[in-house]
Amino acid sequence: MLMKNPMVEFCGYSVPHPSDNLIMMRIQMYDNLSSLTALINALSDLDQLFESIEVAYFASLEHDKYEQWQEKT
């Protein structure tokens, strides 16, 4: 989502060590704009996208015909 913003020049991340709960992000903007604002907007866009996917998923479960399979115990 960050790279869809035309004002973002570069975005990357790294995980220093798998056992650390830490992600290092680098966001480079054109024209010295705020990278924090770009990150907040991208997170908001992701939230909206996931909400629309959830609505479509539950609507599909409610209205579509699908095959159910239950494992015998």
C-alpha positions, 0 to 999 in steps of 0.5 A, spaced: 500 500 500 505 504 501 508 503 494 501 505 491 502 512 494 505 516 488 509 520 493 513 514 496 520 513 493 522 507 496 519 503 502 523 497 505 523 493 511 528 488 515 527 483 521 534 484 525 533 477 528 527 472 528 526 471 535 526 479 536 519 482 536 522 488 531 521 490 524 525 496 521 522 500 516 524 505 511 520 510 507 523 515 503 518 520 500 519 525 494 519 532 496 521 531 503 514 529 505 512 526 511 513 518 511 509 518 518 503 520 514 504 516 508 504 510 513 498 512 517 494 513 510 497 506 508 494 502 514 488 506 513 487 503 506 489 496 508 484 496 514 478 499 509 481 493 504 480 488 509 473 490 511 471 490 504 474 483 503 470 481 510 464 483 508 464 480 501 466 473 504 460 473 509 456 475 504 458 469 499 457 464 505 450 467 506 448 467 499 452 462 495 452 455 494 458 451 496 460 444 498 461 443 506 466 437 508 466 435 515 472 430 517 469 424 521 472 423 528 
